[in-house]
Amino acid sequence: MGKWKQTLLKEDAYKILKEAKENAVKLYGKKMSFGDIIKESLNKELAISLLDDSVRAYLQAYIRELSENNNVIGAVLFGSLVKRTWDKYSDIDLFIVVKDNSIECLHYTDKIDKKLYPMQKEIFEKGYGFYVSPLIVKVDSLNENRMIYNEIRKNGIILLDKDNIIRNFMYNTKKTSTTGG
């Protein structure tokens, strides 16, 4: 009888949890139980579900627009929204990975902002100051040692991932240096 059968999980679910458990040791520097792994994962998802409906709809529309750009590889939500430390003046920290030409993507995000302005106006009228604050990087830079990458790996929620590049980045748990980012 395989170990996965003892936990009453399907083999593929056990493998995913086991991989997450191994990565948690590397990322957090401590062992975590399967329960802790599930709790950590659900806390991230809970962060999105606790957002006002208009903020959540705006974020979903933003990602939908972003996904139409062939230069964009993926996007990860991070920062105060994920940590559930946001207030009404917080921004929406969005890590965006592109194939090349990050300047073109910055212009594209400006177009998205203009297109979604009616949704953002509704959010402002509710008393929130939420707006997307993109951190745009080229895919080639994902191998660089940046402190911000540790933060994104630890607390980020993948919202868009073409070709599993973002997932591979998120679960690459090599420690990065403490140099700026």
Contacts in CASP RR format, 6 or more apart in sequence:
PFRMAT RR
TARGET T0000
AUTHOR 0000-0000-0000
METHOD contacts of the structure
MODEL  1
MGKWKQTLLKEDAYKILKEAKENAVKLYGKKMSFGDIIKESLNKELAISL
LDDSVRAYLQAYIRELSENNNVIGAVLFGSLVKRTWDKYSDIDLFIVVKD
NSIECLHYTDKIDKKLYPMQKEIFEKGYGFYVSPLIVKVDSLNENRMIYN
EIRKNGIILLDKDNIIRNFMYNTKKTSTTGG
3 14 0 8 1.000
4 10 0 8 1.000
4 11 0 8 1.000
4 13 0 8 1.000
4 14 0 8 1.000
4 15 0 8 1.000
7 14 0 8 1.000
7 34 0 8 1.000
9 17 0 8 1.000
17 34 0 8 1.000
17 37 0 8 1.000
17 38 0 8 1.000
19 171 0 8 1.000
20 37 0 8 1.000
20 41 0 8 1.000
21 31 0 8 1.000
21 32 0 8 1.000
21 33 0 8 1.000
21 34 0 8 1.000
21 37 0 8 1.000
23 171 0 8 1.000
23 173 0 8 1.000
24 30 0 8 1.000
24 31 0 8 1.000
24 32 0 8 1.000
24 36 0 8 1.000
24 37 0 8 1.000
24 40 0 8 1.000
25 31 0 8 1.000
25 32 0 8 1.000
26 173 0 8 1.000
26 174 0 8 1.000
26 175 0 8 1.000
27 150 0 8 1.000
27 153 0 8 1.000
27 154 0 8 1.000
27 173 0 8 1.000
28 154 0 8 1.000
32 40 0 8 1.000
43 84 0 8 1.000
44 82 0 8 1.000
44 155 0 8 1.000
44 156 0 8 1.000
44 157 0 8 1.000
45 157 0 8 1.000
46 84 0 8 1.000
47 81 0 8 1.000
47 82 0 8 1.000
47 83 0 8 1.000
47 84 0 8 1.000
47 157 0 8 1.000
48 56 0 8 1.000
48 59 0 8 1.000
48 77 0 8 1.000
48 81 0 8 1.000
48 157 0 8 1.000
49 56 0 8 1.000
50 84 0 8 1.000
51 59 0 8 1.000
51 81 0 8 1.000
52 123 0 8 1.000
52 126 0 8 1.000
52 128 0 8 1.000
54 119 0 8 1.000
54 122 0 8 1.000
54 123 0 8 1.000
54 126 0 8 1.000
55 92 0 8 1.000
55 123 0 8 1.000
55 128 0 8 1.000
55 130 0 8 1.000
57 119 0 8 1.000
58 116 0 8 1.000
58 119 0 8 1.000
58 120 0 8 1.000
58 123 0 8 1.000
58 130 0 8 1.000
59 77 0 8 1.000
59 92 0 8 1.000
59 132 0 8 1.000
59 159 0 8 1.000
61 116 0 8 1.000
61 119 0 8 1.000
62 92 0 8 1.000
62 94 0 8 1.000
62 112 0 8 1.000
62 116 0 8 1.000
62 132 0 8 1.000
63 75 0 8 1.000
63 159 0 8 1.000
63 160 0 8 1.000
65 112 0 8 1.000
65 115 0 8 1.000
65 116 0 8 1.000
66 72 0 8 1.000
66 74 0 8 1.000
66 75 0 8 1.000
66 96 0 8 1.000
66 108 0 8 1.000
66 109 0 8 1.000
66 112 0 8 1.000
66 160 0 8 1.000
67 160 0 8 1.000
67 162 0 8 1.000
69 105 0 8 1.000
69 108 0 8 1.000
70 99 0 8 1.000
71 98 0 8 1.000
71 99 0 8 1.000
71 100 0 8 1.000
71 101 0 8 1.000
71 104 0 8 1.000
71 105 0 8 1.000
71 108 0 8 1.000
72 96 0 8 1.000
72 97 0 8 1.000
72 98 0 8 1.000
72 99 0 8 1.000
72 105 0 8 1.000
72 108 0 8 1.000
72 160 0 8 1.000
72 162 0 8 1.000
73 97 0 8 1.000
73 98 0 8 1.000
73 99 0 8 1.000
73 139 0 8 1.000
73 161 0 8 1.000
73 162 0 8 1.000
73 163 0 8 1.000
73 165 0 8 1.000
73 166 0 8 1.000
74 96 0 8 1.000
74 97 0 8 1.000
74 158 0 8 1.000
74 159 0 8 1.000
74 160 0 8 1.000
74 161 0 8 1.000
74 162 0 8 1.000
74 165 0 8 1.000
74 166 0 8 1.000
75 94 0 8 1.000
75 95 0 8 1.000
75 96 0 8 1.000
75 97 0 8 1.000
75 158 0 8 1.000
75 159 0 8 1.000
75 160 0 8 1.000
75 166 0 8 1.000
76 94 0 8 1.000
76 95 0 8 1.000
76 152 0 8 1.000
76 156 0 8 1.000
76 157 0 8 1.000
76 158 0 8 1.000
76 159 0 8 1.000
76 166 0 8 1.000
76 170 0 8 1.000
77 92 0 8 1.000
77 93 0 8 1.000
77 94 0 8 1.000
77 95 0 8 1.000
77 156 0 8 1.000
77 157 0 8 1.000
77 159 0 8 1.000
78 93 0 8 1.000
78 94 0 8 1.000
78 95 0 8 1.000
78 151 0 8 1.000
78 152 0 8 1.000
78 155 0 8 1.000
78 156 0 8 1.000
78 157 0 8 1.000
79 93 0 8 1.000
79 151 0 8 1.000
79 155 0 8 1.000
79 156 0 8 1.000
80 86 0 8 1.000
80 87 0 8 1.000
80 90 0 8 1.000
80 93 0 8 1.000
81 90 0 8 1.000
81 92 0 8 1.000
81 93 0 8 1.000
82 155 0 8 1.000
82 156 0 8 1.000
82 157 0 8 1.000
83 155 0 8 1.000
88 127 0 8 1.000
88 128 0 8 1.000
88 129 0 8 1.000
89 129 0 8 1.000
90 129 0 8 1.000
90 130 0 8 1.000
91 129 0 8 1.000
91 130 0 8 1.000
91 131 0 8 1.000
91 132 0 8 1.000
91 133 0 8 1.000
92 130 0 8 1.000
92 131 0 8 1.000
92 132 0 8 1.000
92 133 0 8 1.000
93 133 0 8 1.000
93 135 0 8 1.000
94 132 0 8 1.000
94 133 0 8 1.000
94 134 0 8 1.000
94 135 0 8 1.000
94 159 0 8 1.000
95 134 0 8 1.000
95 135 0 8 1.000
95 137 0 8 1.000
95 152 0 8 1.000
95 156 0 8 1.000
96 105 0 8 1.000
96 109 0 8 1.000
96 134 0 8 1.000
96 135 0 8 1.000
96 136 0 8 1.000
96 137 0 8 1.000
97 136 0 8 1.000
97 137 0 8 1.000
97 138 0 8 1.000
97 139 0 8 1.000
97 142 0 8 1.000
97 165 0 8 1.000
97 166 0 8 1.000
97 169 0 8 1.000
98 104 0 8 1.000
98 105 0 8 1.000
98 136 0 8 1.000
98 137 0 8 1.000
98 138 0 8 1.000
98 139 0 8 1.000
99 138 0 8 1.000
99 139 0 8 1.000
100 138 0 8 1.000
100 139 0 8 1.000
102 136 0 8 1.000
102 137 0 8 1.000
102 138 0 8 1.000
105 134 0 8 1.000
105 136 0 8 1.000
106 134 0 8 1.000
106 136 0 8 1.000
109 132 0 8 1.000
109 134 0 8 1.000
109 136 0 8 1.000
112 132 0 8 1.000
113 120 0 8 1.000
113 131 0 8 1.000
113 132 0 8 1.000
120 130 0 8 1.000
120 131 0 8 1.000
123 129 0 8 1.000
123 130 0 8 1.000
135 148 0 8 1.000
139 165 0 8 1.000
142 149 0 8 1.000
142 165 0 8 1.000
142 169 0 8 1.000
145 176 0 8 1.000
145 177 0 8 1.000
145 179 0 8 1.000
146 176 0 8 1.000
146 177 0 8 1.000
146 179 0 8 1.000
146 180 0 8 1.000
146 181 0 8 1.000
147 176 0 8 1.000
147 177 0 8 1.000
147 178 0 8 1.000
147 179 0 8 1.000
147 180 0 8 1.000
147 181 0 8 1.000
148 180 0 8 1.000
148 181 0 8 1.000
149 169 0 8 1.000
149 176 0 8 1.000
149 181 0 8 1.000
150 175 0 8 1.000
150 176 0 8 1.000
152 170 0 8 1.000
153 169 0 8 1.000
153 170 0 8 1.000
153 171 0 8 1.000
153 172 0 8 1.000
153 173 0 8 1.000
156 170 0 8 1.000
158 166 0 8 1.000
158 167 0 8 1.000
158 170 0 8 1.000
160 166 0 8 1.000
161 167 0 8 1.000
END
